[in-house]
């Protein structure tokens, strides 16, 4: 028993299943997590190693190089880059696309290799971390500000953090702007010298005092006692009383005699403000299964409670960087366009099929969507911009199957069959072409699931959702629809009923089809010529790299001369804030300022001489100026602030982290020579139109006072280089002598020279160091101090030292692709000009080339799969090639459409072209299928072509119109425009609109030409060609309802 027959015989069961699908699908829709972007994890691993006290050169030599050597042989690594800076090493590993289990295994391999590295004593335990989209785009931030003490602000922030972590599906809450509490023992070197002591004596004394140690058990008589030595410190007063030295006659030197002890905070690394007030920021990330909107709603309730009951009067708390706003807005745009598209589809169905048939087809839309939501819920897929666009994309397609079946069943009813018979016969006749058309569409989309890299991860959900929806639409078309047609259709008494509106259009089509068929070789030649002449249109349209959605948030990155103190940087950042605060309330929401920090896409950069100001702007419907216009107005004003050496504006964008538009990494062994090559490239870039914000990531670093130890003199006194370095570190950086506990807090006790004794090189040269022999020695007696320029950071690319050049591009003047290609051409011979040095292009250009190559390969795979499906159905090697011509026609239409709307080709649009290929073949497939069926019944060639054209005109137009109308609101932005998805929708709309018109005329001509070739091969002559065509025309026109005088005119015109 066929599926359609089962459906017709069991209408109650069918309707119960349909209702169950709608109920379960509605529940799935309401509980699906909603996100701005798909929740993807990238195959990236970070190895972070703390290295307190080590310079960038030492970090590179002792840590980074060693880790890179160990991990480079781990299977599947695609790229290794690293950063060595003062106090830290950062190694970044990018893997090939792996399954979740494979990635976990590779990550464990990395951990195993890192554990083998012999690190210096100063290094901390390396941390191996993975990376997800939540690390790139945090969900939300909470900022606490106001005129309260730092300790009070810290306590409130930590309490709030603990409460935030209690919210379901929150994974982490990171505090920024909070300093750890420390006990400082600030030693006076003059007093130390008067007592003939060094700073190491103070360190040892405090460390030795803070002890609570068990010494086992002893038995005394009948009792057993635990022996414990108690000397634990838990108060500042105890530290002050610690005895550093005593003599036999009872004199003691205590800590309070030589140092000041105070309860304070660690030296600030970053200074933060919110709307001009000191602040603490909490950045919140979620677990993969979490729903951002639900979590943020709960967070806002928590913040409201703190505002009402738990904050002092002069403290403020606010939610910023709220991704739920963008999620709601972006998903709202897609939802509005989906609803508008759905309404337009139903209206189109009503116009062409009547209200009853329109309802039959329209029922399939919610049923299919609910099925899809159920699958998404089961597979853990969230409702993101990508998945929702896939549903908008497939909106018109999912009624195509229903339209073909309904129209065919309706035709049988018009011929006098009962609704029950028509439902069975109509479904059976088109079952194979309908199934094949859906299969060819899936065949075009499914290979896109294999796309690797960042872009592939972001777009992978589209083919999955499209394939699920098409599978669901087939189920609805063959299992539910026949039952509805059989039960709810009525028998038509008048054979012409329902035909009147379409008859004139059909006659007009047949009249011109005859003309095209008679001149088929001329038509093919003209079509080929138009396509060939249109190839230059691709260059007129232009090719860009990536489209993205602008989020109304702008980062202003500011650099000052290397070595600038944090306090000076903060003064400059405050002046930048003052400029930003001049923006009107209609444009500016809030301002976050950070001195000592830049949150760049590739890394968070901590350094006293850098800073950033982050502007949250209002939505574009509230302001008169675009983000670019606001930046253009601010740039000269901020540039006028004294002390700024580099200024960059960065608009925050949703989407995959692809890097800057232009990023070139110059690689080689010596940094000095690398700088020469970098300057050469930057000079070329300055002369290129539309290229701005040109910068490189080489920073000279602070001037260093390097201590060169005379090892022979030191050895005579029993000193080693390590001992001397440790004593200097204690005095000038501070050493942690011990920890004390205050409640749940563990507080470091830091010993160092008082601030006024660590200001210049003479303080360093005259410091005293204790020798193992018990004497004191002045540093300058065993070492010399020299001044040298150091490095701030040392970066590697594929284990080579590198300097990156980055730039932004004005898309009104040029494109990032053109700039990168031109630079690639100009510096192709760089290795010849500078032996041992080369350059590689990273950032967007690297991702674009990779994605472009993959799309080309996957397109070919899709074509092969479609050819296999079509060749299997038609049992012909050549007929699938006729259908493939429809793809070329649609591509021409899409190119013309992009030219019309002024949008260039980019990865998103190219992705749309691949998807278009799967949709474009459907009309041709059913057309050719009907011709073959007629030929199989013995109908002559011309009559079969014209007859199939007459029968298939309405469903072809309907399927195209519904697909186009479903995407039209998104394409023109009726319900809101998306910079990412609207151009892609235009590709589909223009491609199908123009392609279908050409398909209706050119596919029959190509079929006829293929028949001519067969006849020629078989030795048959083209006998009475005109007569045969006219004979076919007459027989076809006889079957057109309402012929009469109009039919005769068509015949006369044809002749």
Order of alpha helices (4+ residues) and beta strands (2+ residues): alpha-alpha-beta-alpha-alpha-beta-beta-alpha-beta-alpha-beta-alpha-beta-beta-alpha-alpha-beta-beta-alpha-beta-beta-alpha-beta-beta-beta-alpha-beta-alpha-alpha-alpha-alpha-alpha-alpha-alpha-alpha-alpha-beta-alpha-beta-beta-alpha-beta-beta-alpha-beta-beta-alpha-alpha-beta-beta-alpha-beta-beta-alpha-beta-beta-beta-alpha-alpha-beta-alpha-alpha-alpha-alpha-alpha-alpha-alpha
